[in-house]
Structures are given as structure tokens and as C-alpha cells.
């Protein structure tokens, strides 16, 4: 495989899943670890990705406030954000994580909406704070720099005492068989605690992330109340997700 093709495939994986491990890229592309390291080094040197321990991360995911970082599938994420707004009513209590889709949602909230938000994302908290009628409460702890989320035992302990109407989660990967999955152990534990704190759970995912899976399971598909994509609910790509477990938006 030519270097240009490898770089294109690597960028797609990073854009889709926000972070990739070198070992996973090596297996996916059937190339050596040394070749993966060289490719990631070149992509980092040209400013396309950020090198992190064991792999690489999307620049727009780690630093979404930087205008120079182009957000992958921005049109689709805006469409998902608009659909998510339909679930929000006055006086609700909502718990969110972070990510570029949820940031788009936070930017779109109408000024007249009165909602209380808990969030483990400092970036989402800052974005929500621009809305005068929102009460914003951050749940603090150790900052996972690769995901820009607060993680760790202190965050989980705070979440134990919270009961919210709805939680909003982005998706690293989602499938009908494996449910919601991720690759980061600390992030997975916090997301599990978020789901336990909520009456209902909404997963916000571009359709390209459907039918994919990562190494660690967060929850089964039957624990999700809403799956929100940019697609119409009757789209054939969503056929395997039409069941009584959750609602497609």
C-alpha cells in the first residue's frame, strides 16, 4: 500500500474515532509498527494529527476551540445537534460528556431555554456558560487530556449522588450487537456512571460510526433510549437499529 493511501486511511480512522492506537492501525492496515510510527510522525509534523501515548488523536477533538482545526463531518454533527434540541424541555436536568457533536449542540441552545446542565467537559461548560438562562455545574476531577474530560474516582463519586432526566453521550463506536464502546478505560468507567445517573440516555453519532466497535464496552444497545444520527429514521442503514429498545431520531 502506498504511503498516500495509508495516510488517507489513518486520517479516516482518527476522524471517526477521535483517537487511534498504533497497534490497531498496524493490524487494520497490515503494516509494521515501525511504519505506523513513521506515518503518525509525518502526519503530526504536518499538523494533521496530535501524537499521543500509544497512537494519535484528532486535533479538532482535543482542541475544538481552535478555528484552524477543521471539524470532521461538521454538517452531519450540526444536523444531529438540531435533532437533539427536540428532546430538551424547560426545567430539565441534563448531564453531558464532551466532544465536537455535543459542543455543536451546546452552541445551538435557544436563549429562552431554562435548563440545568451537569457536565464532565470543561469545554462544554465554557460553551454553555454563554447562555444566560442555563445553570451550568461542572463535575471536576483528573483531566484526561486526550479526551478533554474529567475522569477518575472523584468524578464517579460525584455522579453517584446525581439524578438527571437525560444524559447526552457522543459515540466512539456503536453497533446493535456490541452497543456503545470505547478504547479508554478511564473514560469508559465515567460514561458508565453517567448512564447510571440518568433516567434516559441519548447517543449522538454520525452514521459512519455505526456498525463499529472498540475494545471496551460501555453499555448494551438496550440501555440506550435514543440513537440520534444525521440520517432519517427510515434510512436503510438504520434497519438493524429499529427495535423496541430505543427511539431513532
C-alpha positions in Angstrom: 0.0 0.0 0.0 1.4 3.4 -0.9 2.1 6.0 1.8 -0.6 8.3 0.5 -3.2 5.6 0.8 -2.1 4.7 4.3 -2.2 8.3 5.4 -5.8 8.7 4.0 -7.0 5.6 5.8 -5.2 6.6 9.0 -6.9 10.1 8.9 -10.3 8.5 8.4 -9.9 6.3 11.5 -8.7 9.2 13.6 -11.5 11.5 12.3 -14.1 8.8 13.0 -12.9 7.6 16.4 -11.1 10.7 17.7 -8.1 8.6 18.8 -6.4 5.5 17.4 -3.8 3.2 18.8 -0.7 2.4 16.8 -1.3 -1.4 17.4 -4.8 -1.2 16.0 -3.6 0.7 12.9 -0.9 -1.9 12.3 -3.4 -4.7 12.4 -6.0 -2.8 10.3 -3.6 -1.8 7.5 -1.4 -5.0 7.8 1.8 -2.9 8.2 4.6 -3.0 10.7 4.6 -1.0 13.9 7.6 1.0 12.6 5.7 2.0 9.5 2.8 3.2 11.6 5.1 5.2 13.9 6.7 6.9 10.8 3.3 7.6 9.3 1.9 9.1 12.5 5.1 11.2 12.9 4.8 12.6 9.4 1.1 13.4 10.0 1.9 15.1 13.3 4.7 17.1 11.8 2.4 18.4 9.0 -0.1 19.4 11.7 -2.9 16.9 10.7 -3.0 15.0 14.0 -1.7 15.1 17.5 0.7 12.4 18.7 -0.4 10.9 22.0 0.9 8.0 24.1 0.4 4.8 22.0 -1.1 6.5 18.9 -2.6 9.7 17.7 -5.7 11.9 18.3 -7.8 14.3 16.2 -6.8 17.9 16.6 -10.4 19.1 16.4 -11.4 16.7 19.2 -8.6 17.7 21.6 -8.7 21.5 20.8 -12.2 22.2 19.2 -11.9 26.0 20.0 -9.0 26.4 17.6 -10.5 27.8 14.4 -7.7 26.3 12.4 -8.8 22.8 13.3 -11.4 21.6 10.9 -14.2 19.5 12.5 -14.8 16.3 10.7 -18.4 15.8 9.3 -19.4 19.2 10.7 -22.6 19.4 8.6 -23.7 16.0 9.9 -22.9 16.9 13.5 -24.9 20.1 13.2 -27.9 18.1 12.0 -27.6 15.7 15.0 -27.4 18.7 17.3 -30.6 20.2 15.9 -32.4 16.9 16.4 -31.1 16.6 20.0 -32.6 20.0 20.8 -36.1 18.5 20.3 -35.6 16.4 23.4 -34.9 19.4 25.6 -37.6 21.0 27.7 -37.6 23.8 30.2 -36.6 22.8 33.8 -34.9 19.6 32.7 -31.7 18.4 34.4 -29.2 17.2 31.8 -25.8 15.5 32.1 -23.3 15.6 29.2 -19.9 14.5 28.3 -17.8 16.3 25.7 -16.9 16.0 22.0 -17.5 18.0 18.9 -21.1 17.0 18.3 -22.1 17.9 21.9 -20.3 21.2 21.5 -22.4 22.0 18.4 -25.5 21.1 20.4 -24.3 23.5 23.2 -23.9 26.3 20.7 -27.4 25.9 19.3 -29.4 26.1 22.6 -32.0 28.8 22.4 -31.6 31.8 24.7 -35.0 31.4 26.2 -34.5 27.7 27.4 -34.1 27.3 31.1 -32.2 24.1 31.9 -29.7 22.8 34.4 -26.6 21.2 32.9 -24.1 19.0 34.6 -21.0 18.2 32.5 -17.7 16.4 32.8 -16.3 18.5 29.9 -14.6 21.9 30.7 -15.1 22.9 27.0 -18.8 22.1 27.1 -19.1 24.0 30.3 -17.5 27.1 28.8 -19.7 26.9 25.7 -22.9 26.5 27.9 -21.9 29.5 30.0 -22.6 31.8 27.1 -26.3 31.2 27.6 -27.7 33.4 30.4 -30.7 31.2 31.3 -28.7 28.0 31.8 -27.4 26.8 35.1 -24.1 25.0 34.5 -22.4 22.7 37.0 -19.0 21.1 36.2 -18.1 17.8 37.7 -14.4 18.0 38.3 -11.6 15.6 38.6 -8.4 14.5 36.8 -8.4 15.8 33.3 -8.0 13.2 30.6 -6.0 15.3 28.1 -6.7 13.1 25.2 -10.4 13.4 25.5 -10.7 16.7 27.5 -13.0 15.0 30.0 -12.8 14.8 33.8 -12.3 11.2 34.9 -11.3 9.2 37.9 -12.8 8.1 41.2 -13.7 11.6 42.3 -15.9 12.1 39.2 -17.6 8.8 39.6 -18.3 9.5 43.3 -19.9 12.8 42.4 -22.0 11.1 39.8 -23.4 8.6 42.3 -25.3 11.4 44.0 -26.8 12.9 40.8 -30.1 12.1 39.2 -30.9 13.7 35.9 -33.6 13.5 33.3 -31.4 12.8 30.3 -27.7 12.2 29.6 -26.1 13.0 26.3 -23.2 10.9 25.1 -21.1 11.0 22.0 -20.1 7.8 20.3 -16.6 6.5 19.6 -18.2 3.4 18.2 -21.8 1.9 18.3 -23.4 -1.2 17.0 -26.6 -3.2 17.6 -24.5 -6.2 18.7 -21.8 -4.6 20.8 -23.6 -1.5 22.0 -21.6 1.6 22.9 -17.9 1.0 23.1 -14.6 3.0 23.6 -10.9 2.3 23.9 -10.1 4.4 27.0 -10.6 2.6 30.3 -11.0 5.7 32.5 -13.4 7.4 30.1 -15.5 4.2 29.9 -15.9 4.0 33.7 -17.1 7.6 33.8 -19.5 7.1 31.0 -21.0 4.0 32.8 -21.5 6.2 35.8 -23.2 8.9 33.7 -25.7 6.3 32.3 -26.5 5.1 35.9 -27.2 8.7 36.9 -29.8 9.3 34.1 -33.4 8.3 33.6 -32.8 8.2 29.9 -29.7 8.1 27.7 -29.2 9.6 24.2 -26.3 8.6 22.0 -25.3 11.2 19.4 -23.4 9.6 16.5 -22.6 10.3 12.9 -23.7 7.3 10.8 -20.1 6.4 9.8 -19.5 5.3 13.4 -22.4 2.8 13.4 -21.6 -0.9 13.0 -18.2 -0.4 14.5 -16.8 -1.5 17.9 -13.9 -0.6 20.1 -12.2 -2.8 22.8 -14.2 -1.8 25.9 -17.9 -1.9 26.3 -19.8 0.9 28.0 -23.3 -0.4 27.7 -25.5 -2.6 25.5 -27.8 -1.1 22.9 -30.8 -2.0 25.1 -29.6 0.6 27.7 -30.0 3.5 25.2 -33.2 5.5 25.0 -32.4 7.5 21.8 -30.0 7.0 18.9 -29.5 10.3 17.1 -27.8 10.4 13.7 -27.9 12.7 10.8 -30.0 10.2 8.8 -33.8 10.0 8.6 -35.3 7.3 10.9 -36.4 5.3 7.8 -33.0 5.2 6.2 -32.0 1.6 5.2 -28.7 2.0 7.0 -30.6 2.1 10.3 -32.6 -1.1 9.7 -30.7 -3.2 12.3 -31.4 -0.5 14.9 -35.2 -0.4 14.6 -36.5 -2.2 17.6 -38.3 -1.6 20.9 -35.2 -0.8 22.9 -34.7 2.8 21.8 -36.1 5.5 19.5 -34.3 6.7 16.4 -34.1 10.4 15.7 
